[in-house]
Amino acid sequence: MIKKLTFNGGVHPPYNKGQTATLPIETLPSPEKVYIPLAMHMGAPSKVVVKRGDKVKIGQLVAESGGFVSSPAHASVSGEVSSIGIFPHPSGQYLTSVEITNDKLDEFAELKPLEKSWREAAPGEIVQKIASCGIVGMGGATFPTHVKLSPPSEKKIDTLIINGAECEPFLSADHRLMLEKTEDFLTGALILKKILGAQSAYIGIEDNKPDAIDTVQNKLSDAKFSDLKLIGLHTKYPQGGEKQLIQAITKRQVPSGGLPMDAGCIVQNVGTAYAVWDAVCNGVPLYQRVVTVTGPAVKKPANLLVRVGTPIKQVLDFCQVDYAAAKKIVMGGPMMGITQSELDAPVIKSTSGLLALTETHEGIRAYDCISCGHCVKACPIHLVPSVIAKYSDKKMFEEAEKWNVLDCIECGSCAFVCPSKINLVHFMKLGKYHVNTIRKARATKKQ
């Protein structure tokens, strides 16, 4: 029996994973056109290297990295570059994207895996391959993976954690990857462990996925995976947060204002580990990903392998969404996902799910805070959201800074339990924005 670990705080929303947890991954037919945004990652947007009229193939570079903290983008269909212009983006903005008209030939560019076995290659060589293939964090943050794998020399990393928690309600994309691509994502974990020189590597899976736990445990009995250890986690949101995984598995605390590397840890998502394997062993860039499509307004829920750049509407149409019943379309999970106003916006590298929901809830401050403390108990970062929200509401941002508003991970646990229905996450985001603005002004003044 695997011991189950967890963190302090958190909440238990309805998980609603039953619709898709048992559905195998199927491939969505490729669209007539794809729209490849230059901003699908944290950091500087990528820079276009193609022009209108160019012929491209799947996996061909269409935009190179715009800096160290950036990531390239690749064609997800073969065909012709129709235009380079401003198109809808899942963030709600209109951003520069490369439009490609699909010729339906599915021709691939030459894919170049590492010339030698990853076991024989130097860590730097492997990181370069990961960078050139455009791998980013697949759990939603989209931080360029090569940057995460290049910590400063003074930051000694002894622990790698592979995040198989998938704690957001409704989502099952990582669950299906763990079941269907077990050996591949575990090999990706070994590659990541080698790059970091980590002494320990853990696979953390929540106990609402017993089939994934059994499947991974059986595979770990193979001697080639002996360097990996499975950790069972209690089902609780946001168990998949980096700091929460680190606390649960290692009992370490990431310091206020710090990063996982400050606790000697690096956390990578299951999908990221799989993408690393595909890039290093097969030379395949990140041009497609698994997306869970579900929700009360979805007649045909599915876990779909979708080309990056596919319009959201095509994915929803394939799953027979009842648009008359749908009140809200969310990209990601219901706790941290982004409501979509433009269904022409494309699936991007961070699109873990598309939810069609039939109910909406008030997003306004309905009642005054009653100082019940529920938000304090729920906060996985041990903040006092009610106090920070009051300071943000009154534009007392220096006070919000003193109460560590920048440590908020915007998980929504506080708002979920608030009996007064205060939109606490809004005030936390507002406070973070203004505190960051104030800090930039301070830094400029010192120069």
N, C-alpha and C positions, 0 to 999 in steps of 0.2 A: 504494500500500500504506500503510495507516494504521499509524503507529508505536504500539506497545503499551507502556503504562506500568504500574507497580505500586508497591507499598510494601515496606518491610522487615518480615520476619516472616510469620506466617500459616501455614496448613496446606492440604492438598489432600484433603479427605474425598471419598468416592464421591459424585458429584453427582446421579446418579439422576434426571435431568430428561427422559430419553427417553420416558417414558410420556405426558407431557402437552405437551411443547414444540411439537408439531405440531398439537395439537388446538385448533380455533377456539373462541372464547368462545361459550358457549350460555347461555340464560336459564333459571334454575331457576324452576319454577312457584311462585307466591306461596303462603305457608303459611296455615293456618286462623287462626293467631294469631301476632303478633309481640310481642317483649318488648324494649322500648327502654330500656337502662340509662341512668341519669343520669351514670354514670362510664364514658365511652368515650374519655377523653382525659387527658393529664397536667394537673394543676391542680385547681381547685375543681370539684366536681360541678355539673351544671346544675340548675336549679330548675324544678319542674313548673309549667306554666301551663294545664293542662287538668284536668278532674275526671271522675270516673266518670260514664258516660252520655253524655259529649260525643261528637258526631259529628266525625270528622276526615277529611281527604283527604291524599293522598300529597303530601309536601313541606310540610305544615302544621307550624308550630312546636308542639312538645309540651313542650319544656323550654328555658328561656332560659339564657344564660351565668350562671354563679355568681360571676363576677369577671372581671378582665382576662385572667388565665391560666385560661381556661375556654372552653367551646364549647357552643353550643346543640345540641339534638337535634330531629329532625323525624320525622313519621310516614312509615313506609315502605309502608303499605297504606292504603286508605280503609276506613272502618268505624267502630266504636264503641269508646271507651275502656272496657274491661271492668273494670279495676282499676288501682290504683296501690299496689304492695306490694313485698315482699321476694321476689326470685327468684334462681335460680342465675346466677352470673356467670363468665365464662371465667377470671377470676383465681383461682377456687377459693372465693371468698367468696359470701355471699348479700347482694345489694345492691338498693337501690330501683330499680324499673323501671316503665315504663308499659306495661301490657298492652292490646293493641288486637286486637279480633276483626275479621277481614277480611270485608268484605261482597262481595268479589270483583268490585266494579264498577270498580276501578282509576281512580277519579276523582282528578284532580289539583287541588290548591290553585292559586291564581293565581301563576304564576311570573313574577318581575320581573327581567329582566336589567338591566344598566346602561342608563340612559336615553340615553347617548351611546356612541360607539365607545370601546373601551378605550384606543385610541391617543390619543384626545382627552381622556379623563378624567384627573383628578388622581390621583396615587398614593394619597392618602388615601381618595378615593371608592372605589377598587378594593379597598383593604384592608377597608373597611367591608362591602362586598358579600361578600368572602371570609369575614369573621367571621360575618356574619348567616346564611351558608349552612352553617356548621358544618364547615368544612374543617379537617382535622388531618393530621399526618404519616401517610401511608399505608404507610410501610415498617415500622411496628411501634411506633415511639416515641410516636405520637399527640400530639406537642406541637402545640398550637393554631397553625395556620399564620399567622394574623394577628399573633400575638405574635412569631413568628420573622421576620416581614416588617417589624417595627417596632423595629429595633435602636436603642440610645441614640445620640444625635447625635454623640457623640465616637467611635463605632465606625464607621469609614468602610468600606463594603462595596464592593470593586471586582470581586469574582468570584462568579458564580452557578454552581453545579454541579448538574446534574440526574442523579440516581443511577439509572442503568439497569443496574447490575451484577447485581442479584438473585443474590447469591452464596450464599444458603442452599441446600443441597441440596433436591431435589424440586420447588421452587417454579418456576412459569412464568407467573404472573399478569401481571407487568410485561412479560415477554417478549411475551406475546400483545397487550398494549396497544400496545407499540411497533410491532408488525406491523399491527394492525387499526385503530388510532386514531392513526396517525402524525402527521397534520397537526394534530389536536386537541391532543395532548400537547405538540407543538412550539410551538403557539400559546400554550398555557399557560406554556411556558418563556419566551416573549417577554414575556408579561404580568408574570411574576415579575421578569424583568430590568428592565422599565420601573419597577416599584414600587421596586426597590432602587437604581436608578440605576447598576447595575453596568456596568463597561466591558467585561468579558469574561463569556461564558456558554458552558459546556461541557456536552455530553451524554456521559457515560461509560458504555460498554457493554463487558462482558466478551467475550473472543474465543470463548467457547463458544456464542455467539449470532450466527453469521455472517450469518444471514438478516436479523436485526434491524439489524446494522451496515450491510448493503447497503441495506436499505429506508430507514433514516434518512439515510444518505449521499446517496441519490438525491433524497430530499425536500429536503435542504439545498441542493441545486443551484438550487432556486427562490429568486429574488432576495429574496422577503419573509422568508426565513429566513437571510439572509446574516450576521446578528448572532450566529448560533449556530455552534459548532464541535464536531465529533464527535471524541471521544477513545477509542481502543481500549485496553482494559485486559486484562492477563493474567488468566486465570481462576485465582483464589486466594481462599480464605476468610480473613478477612472483608473482601474488597475493597469491599463496599458500606458499610462503616462510614464515618461522616463524616470522622473524622480520617485514615483510610486513603486515602479519595478525595482529600482535600486534599493529603496528602503525595505521592500518585502524580501528580496533575495539576499542582499548583502548586509542588511541592517545599518547601512551607512546613510548619512544625510548629505545631500548636495547643499553646500553653503548658500546663504541668501545672496542672490545676485550672481551665483556661480553656474557652472555647467557640469554635466555628468563627469567630464574628464577631471574635474576638481575633486571628485570622489574616487578617481582611479577606474572609472567605468565608461564604456561606450555601449549604447543601446541601438540595435538595428531591428527593423521590422522584418517579419517573415517574407513579405513580398520583396523587400530589398535584398534579402539573402538569396532568394530565388533569382532575381535579376542579375545579381553579382555572378552567380554560377553561370547563367546563360551568356553573359558578356565575356567572362574569362575563359570558359570552356568551349563556347561556340562562336564567339565574336558577335553576338546579337545585341544591337543597341536597344534601348528601352523605347519601343515603338507601339507596344500594346500592353494591356494590363487587365486583370480580373476585376469586374465591377458587379456588385450585388444590386439587383433591381427588385424592389419590393415595396410593400406598404398597402394599406387598405384599398387604394384605388387601382392596384395592379392586378389584372386578371390572370396573368401568366408570370409569376415571379421566377427569377432566374439568377444564376451566377454566370456572367457572360465574359468571354475574352473579347475585349473591344479595342479597336485601333485608336491610338491617340489622335485627336482631331475630329473624331466622329461627332456630328451634332447630337446633342442630348435628345432631341425629339426623335431621332431615328431609333435610339436605344429604347425609349419609352414606347414608341409605336410597336416595336418588335415584341414587347412584353404586354401589349394590349392594355395600356393605361386608359382608364375611364376619365377623360379630361373634364367631363361634366361634374363628376363627383370629387375630383381632386381640388383641394383648396390651396395646397402648397406643394411645390416640388423642391426637394432639398438635395444638394450634392454633399455626400458624406453621411454621417450619422445624425440623429435628431438632437443630440446634445451640443455638438460643436460644428455641425454642418452649416452650409451657406444656402439660404433660400435663393432659388433661381427665378429671375424675372424674364430672362431671354432663353427660350428653348433652342435657339440657334447657336447658343454658346457650345463649345466642344468639350468632350471628355479630355481631361489632361492627365498628367502623370500621377497626380494625387487623388484622382477620382476613385474612391473606394466603394462608393455606393450612390444610387439614385433612388430617392424615396418619394412616393406619391401619397401624400397624406390627405385625409378627408376632414380633419379637424384642425382648427387653429385656436390659439389661446392669446389672451390679451398680453401685449408686450409693454404695458404701461405700468407706472407706479400707482397701484389701486388704493392702498391703505398705508398709513404711517407705520414705521417700524415699531414693533411691540417689545423689542429687546429680549426675544425668547431664547436667543443663542443657538438656534438650529443651524444657521449658516456657519457658525464657528465650529460646531461639532462635525459638520459635513466637509468642511474645507480640507482637502488633502495636503495643502501647503501650510496649514496651521495659521492662516491669516484671520482677521476679524472683518469679514466683508461688509457687514452692516455699518461699521464705523468708517471704513474707507469710502463706501458709497455716499455717506453723508458729506464727507469732505469733498468728494468729486462733485456732488450735486451743488454744493455751495461755492465751487471754484476755488477751494482751499487746497491747491495741488501740492504745495510744499508739505502740508500736513499728511496728505495721502502718501507722499514719498516716504515720510518718516515711518508710516505704517506698512511699508514694504509692498506698495501696490504693484511694483514691477515684478514681484515674484509670482503674481497671479498667472495661472496657466489657462484661464478662461474656459474651464471645463464645464461650468454651469451647475455644479453641484449645489452651490449656495442658492441660486434662483429656484432650483428644483424643489428644495425643502421649505422655501420661505412662505409662511402662512399669509403674509401680507401681499404676496404676489409682486414684490418689488423686483424690477428688472435689474438685479444686482450686476449681472455681467456687463450690461450697458455702461453702468457707472465705473466698473473696473476698467473697461476698455477706454473710456473717456479719460480716466485718471492716468492710465499708462501713456496714452497719447500725449497729454499735456506735460507729464513729468519728463518724458523723453525729449519733448521740445524745449523744456526748461534746461535740461542737462546739456543739450546741444548749444544753447545760448551761452551757458556758463563756460563751456569748452572754447567757444569762439572768442569770448571775452578775455580768456586767459592768454590767447595767442598774440 
